[in-house]
Amino acid sequence: MKEFIKNLLTVKIFESRNLMGEAVANAVSRKINELLSKQHFVNIIFGAAPSQNEFFQALIKKDIEWSRLNAFHMDEYIGLDADAPQGFGNFLKDRLFTKVPFHSVNYIDGNAADYKKECLRYTELLNKFETDIVCLGIGENTHLAFNDPHVANVNDPYFVKRVDLDLQCRTQQVNDGCFKELDEVPTHALTLTLPALLKAPYAFCTVPGEKKAKAVQLTLTQHISDDLPSTLLRIHKQAVLFLDDQSSALLDNKF
C-alpha cells in the first residue's frame, strides 16, 4: 500500500480492487465503532455504484452493532420504475441495506409526485439525524453524488435538489453496465448537494478501476473548484481517498 497527503486529503493506493475494498471496510468499521463508544447512534450516507461493491461485501462482515446505525443514500434517478434494479435505493437495498439490521434506512423517492416536497422531506431528515460519516465515490466527470460540474455549487443553499445529468455522467451509467443504452438512462435525478456531503465530519471515498483514472488525476492535480467537484475533497479535514492500481495509473511518481 502507498500513502500520501494532498492538501488535507489522505490518499491510499492498493495493489488490487479487493485489497482496496477490504481497507475501506476496515477504516469505516473502525470509525463507526469509535463513534458508537461516544454516542448512541451513528448516521451514515452511502453512495450507490458498482465502484462500491467490494467495500460493501467486506463491510457487512465486520463486527458492528448495526442496530445503532441510521442509513441514508445520496442520490436517486427521477422516473425509473420503483423496482428497477438501476435505482440507487434498490442497488443499496440489494447489496447492503437488507444484508445487516440497520436501525433505520431512509430512501430518497425519485418518483415522488412533488419533487420539491421530497427534497424538503429528506433535508429535514438530514437535519434531524446529522451525518457522521459519508461513504462515496467519484464520477468519471469528477462528480460527487449527482453534482455534475455544471450544477455543482460548494455554496449551494440547498441540501437536496433536482438536477439534470450531463452526457458524461449518463454515459458512465452505460460504461458501468447499469444500462444497455444511453437512451435508457434517466436525464434527471434528486441529489444531496456538495454542502450536504461535505458537512459530514468523516468522508471515505472509494474509487477503483481504469475508467476513473482520469478523474482521479484531475482530483489530485487541478485547482480546487466546484468546476471539478471531487477536488473539494482536498479541503475536507477528515477525508480519505482509496484507490487501486488501475484508478491511480495516471498519477505521477511525485506522489
C-alpha angles and dihedrals in degrees: 000000000000122000135187140152126240111192100313096334120105112213123198123188123197132193094238143019092246093052089049092051092050091049092052091049091050092050095046094046091049091052092047092052092045091054093044088058088062105032138031099237136025121209117209134183115208129199119222117222139110087257088073097053099099091045092052093046090054097039096058089059094057125106100253131145092238094181088073095056127094112202129207133174127221109222144007137192120248117233105015119133110270092245097041109134089220090065109109093224089053091046091055093041091055098045105030122354096064095038096071133027105257117186088234139354117205118198131196110231109224090183097054112142090230113034093190091059090047091052089050092047093052092043089056090052092051090050092048094046103037112211118254100176135018120198110195147149137219124249126229087255090048093257122156110214103330094324095125114187095262094056102029115116122175088198095046111156090214132071094201127024145161115256140179115235121235123232096256091051092050091045090054089061088059092044089053090054094244093120130024097216136024091238089064093059113095116244097217139042145170113248142178107245129236094264090052092052099040092047090074109104092222127039126186113188120193117195120166133161141056094267089066096050095097093047090050091050091051092046092057102035109035133081113281107255141131085246081078100030098191091061086073089073086074091070096046110109096217108028128130125192116206118200137174130216092274101046091048095048096107096051116112122242088248087081 
